[in-house]
């Protein structure tokens, strides 16, 4: 099996992982087994614009346009993630027009600084207050407090209503939420929405987090089953094996599935974790 070196210098052996797909009855319909690695593909500097990369091997020996070197090198989060394979005299050259504009802005900045430096404190405060008001801000303590309260109120209302002019994810959550409020069963929600049980369970997790007042306990599996699953999850969390966790810190389902001897479906595990109050 391949040996991979991590950013902290640690080397690990990458062994095959297995993913199972089950039907509603828990019967395994498909198995995928592969090395959990992503292939690294080459791309041009132009194609990389807007990306943020942990690491990259960059060859700037054939740079043909001013600014390409900056675009390429600024994709990397840290110098530790950079391997520079080549460089020519154009790669790091700065456009003459940009240099001239920079000189002009620096001169204006020095001029403005000297003007503000000579202002009396009360005049300076007056200029600052005018600027705050001009951009729609407030300077009175009572109005600032009122504005904060209004913003908090709107924030809470946004979460509770999942406003339909928001993200598409919120729209689909809104539909699932309405069915939950009508106490429709999990399987019927999935059928009515035309979505998988896994997706509906993910919606339940979001609803529980954002709208704790909505009752989802009627969808909770039998207590004995939940306890068994969550006990296994607790044990896996305590042993802190990095391989048992996804990049966002959540416990993977497979270690729990294996801990339970493969006798509990992945959907039951997902659903039980919704009710896991860590």
Buried (B, 14 or more C-beta within 10 A) or exposed (E): EEEEEEEEEEEEEEEEBEEBEBEEEEEEEEEEEEEEEEEEEEEEBEEBEEEEEEEBEBBBEEBEEBBBBEBBBEBBEEEEBBEBEEBBEBBBBEEEEEEEEEEEEEEEEEEEEEEEEEEEEEEEEEEEEEEEEEEEEBEEEEEEEEEEEEEEEEEEEEEEEBEEEEEEEBEBBBBBBEBBEEEBEBEEBBEEBEBEBBBBBBBBBBBBEBBEEEEBEEBBBEEEBBEBBBEBBEEBBEEEEEEBBEEEEEBEBBBBBEBBEEEBBBBBBBBBBBBBEE
